[in-house]
């Protein structure tokens, strides 16, 4: 894994780093970056030439911190926390502190102020990490259960609307014809059934919902089958 570097005065991470982090192919991550940039979800990152471990010249995207969270949330939301840890590790390695001249009162005061600022930044980083784990970066996939319709809206896969997603889930044997999930996928914690309407006669209607675990599971499957293969939903 390469080190984080400065790109246009901003700390960045390569798309190859992200691929290694989430266990995906580098070209798959690159296609995801291209798609998100095309949709305006992230900025198109600069493409730079670097040498890999075999001393070969390769091209890699240099992605800033905010956009890296969005990319990982699209690829594998369950790796968001791991990405936060990776950024903290890289940022700590980036700094190469030198001992200040404490005989100089001005320098000593500045060193004390820097220490206070660093502690405040560390606290803010912890809060940011907690927020990211819950919010899954900047996307609108909530930490609670979500409907299949809401899930489809949050995924940026061309042609994958609510109706197509339901058809796909039924064709793959995840949902029954009446949209009720098959029991093995309920047992694994991917789906739940929740009441959403009560009729006059007291009959309650239920809706199939995806759990946070189910969102991460289904997102990974869909991107692998459609986006990474350059396909659209039939």
BELGI-V677622 format. One record per residue. SS is DSSP state (h for helix, s for strand, l for the rest). PHI is phi as a letter, one per 30 degrees, with the letter a starting at -180 (NA if undefined). D_CENTER is the distance of its C-alpha to the mean C-alpha in Angstrom with 2 decimals. Layout:
SS PHI D_CENTER
SS PHI D_CENTER
This chain:
l NA 18.57
l d 19.65
l d 19.89
l d 18.20
s b 20.72
s d 21.87
s b 21.42
l h 23.46
l i 23.77
s b 20.03
s d 18.18
s b 15.82
s b 14.02
s d 14.73
h d 12.81
h d 14.95
h e 13.67
h d 10.06
h d 11.81
h d 13.85
h d 11.23
h c 9.52
l i 12.98
l c 12.74
l d 15.43
h d 15.34
h d 16.79
h d 14.17
h d 11.43
h d 14.11
h d 14.70
h d 11.19
h d 11.62
h e 15.09
h d 14.30
h d 11.92
h d 14.62
h d 17.32
l d 16.14
l i 16.00
l d 12.41
l b 12.24
l d 15.35
l d 16.58
l d 16.46
s d 19.78
s c 20.69
s b 22.80
s c 25.12
s b 24.80
s c 26.63
l d 25.00
l d 26.56
l c 29.23
l i 30.20
l c 29.10
s d 27.93
s b 24.50
s c 22.37
s b 18.87
s d 16.53
s c 16.28
s c 13.06
s d 13.28
h d 11.39
h e 10.11
h d 9.04
h d 7.35
h d 4.79
h d 4.75
h d 5.12
h d 2.89
h d 1.57
h d 4.98
h d 6.13
h a 5.86
h e 4.55
h d 7.61
h c 6.84
h e 5.30
h d 9.08
h d 10.08
h d 8.40
h e 10.27
h d 13.26
h d 13.19
h d 13.37
h d 16.15
h d 17.90
h d 17.95
h d 19.05
h d 21.76
h d 22.99
h d 23.12
l d 25.75
l b 29.24
l d 31.37
l c 35.14
l d 37.74
l d 39.17
l d 42.92
l d 43.66
l d 47.28
l c 46.18
h e 45.67
h d 43.41
h d 41.10
h d 41.17
h d 40.23
h d 37.34
h d 36.11
h d 36.31
h d 34.40
h d 31.66
h d 31.42
h d 31.13
h d 28.46
h d 26.45
h d 26.74
h d 25.63
h d 22.56
h d 21.76
h d 22.14
h d 19.90
h d 17.16
h d 17.55
h d 17.38
h d 14.22
h d 12.61
h d 14.04
h d 12.89
h d 9.18
h d 9.58
h d 11.43
h d 9.78
l h 6.06
l h 5.91
l c 8.39
l d 8.22
l c 11.28
l d 10.45
l d 12.70
l d 13.22
l d 16.45
l d 17.60
s b 17.07
s d 19.44
h d 18.98
h d 19.74
h d 17.06
h d 14.43
h d 15.89
h d 15.76
h d 12.04
l d 11.46
l c 12.69
l c 14.88
l d 18.41
l i 21.02
l c 18.93
l c 20.47
h e 21.58
h d 24.75
h d 23.39
h d 20.69
h d 23.50
h d 25.69
h d 23.17
h d 22.60
h d 26.40
h d 27.13
l d 24.93
l i 26.68
l d 23.96
s b 25.85
l d 29.60
l d 31.48
l d 31.49
l i 27.64
l d 28.10
s d 25.80
l d 27.63
h e 28.27
h e 26.55
h d 23.11
h d 24.14
h d 25.27
l d 21.96
l i 20.34
l d 18.46
s b 20.78
s b 23.19
s c 26.09
s b 26.77
s d 29.86
s b 29.52
s a 33.12
s b 36.61
l d 39.54
l d 43.03
l d 44.38
l j 41.79
l d 39.68
s c 35.97
s c 33.31
s b 29.99
s b 26.57
s d 24.02
s b 20.71
s c 17.42
l d 16.50
h e 13.07
h d 13.70
h d 14.80
h d 11.79
h d 9.65
h d 12.81
h d 13.66
h e 10.46
h d 10.81
h d 14.52
h d 14.57
h d 12.57
h d 14.75
h d 17.85
h c 17.68
h d 15.35
l d 15.77
l c 19.45
l i 19.97
l c 21.30
l c 21.50
l d 22.07
l d 25.82
